Amino acid sequence: MTFTDELHELARPLWLKSFQHPFITELAAGKLPLAKFKFYLKQDNYYLTEFAQLHAKIASQLSNPIDQQILLAGATTENNDEALIRTQMLSNLDITSEQLKQATPTPAAYNYVTHMYYELTMGSPARATAALLPCYWLYSELGTKLTKQGSPVPIYQQFIDGYADTIFTDSTDQMIALVERLAQQSGQSEQTAMKDAFLKSSTFEFQFWQMAYQQKQWSFR
Ligand SMILES: Cc1ncc(CO)c(N)n1
């Protein structure tokens, strides 16, 4: 079994929790209240902005130009399908840049982003790349699963389709291959740390849906 096959197997129970979360099942059924989806989009705007910047930071610490290029492709919001779809969605839902600025990170969004930065600054580029991977892989599985079934709400269908699209699934495949390569160049303890980073991100993915569904803020706000 390859390293990434093993990651996938270890994460499966955590990912199932995401696939079965009411945010997802209601989104697919067209029953998710729009307020919850808007809450998600605002938090995810923060997440995706940090996520893109992190790609560039990791790339600058890798020595292989091919590896760097894979990460830099995810560091830009231009020519990036996900970013284009998000811009359209935000505009269709009348979410203004002012509202985006005011949406301070909730605990789940903050914890997830902080974890990824920690993996880079206190860990290594390999661990940080492993921490990025569930973002691609879980969403592309989710998109692929849900696209056939379809959602009666057009904006939810658009959300799903974006992640089933070959542009997204191809970049997912590249990221899987990159993590596989980095793992093969790493020793046992580094591989263990990469697994840990991947599984923590998989946990945070679940918590992200939960946060959006409950519109959960810090208790002191
Ligand atoms: C929290 C989260 N994880 C993964 C993705 C997929 O890019 C996303 N948009 N948001």
The ligand as an ORCA input file, in Angstrom:
! r2SCAN-3c Opt
* xyz 0 1
  C     -12.528     24.275      4.821
  C     -12.328     23.929      3.381
  N     -11.694     22.804      3.063
  C     -11.485     22.483      1.773
  C     -11.902     23.309      0.765
  C     -11.683     22.936     -0.687
  O     -10.920     23.868     -1.329
  C     -12.554     24.500      1.141
  N     -12.997     25.372      0.195
  N     -12.746     24.778      2.438
*
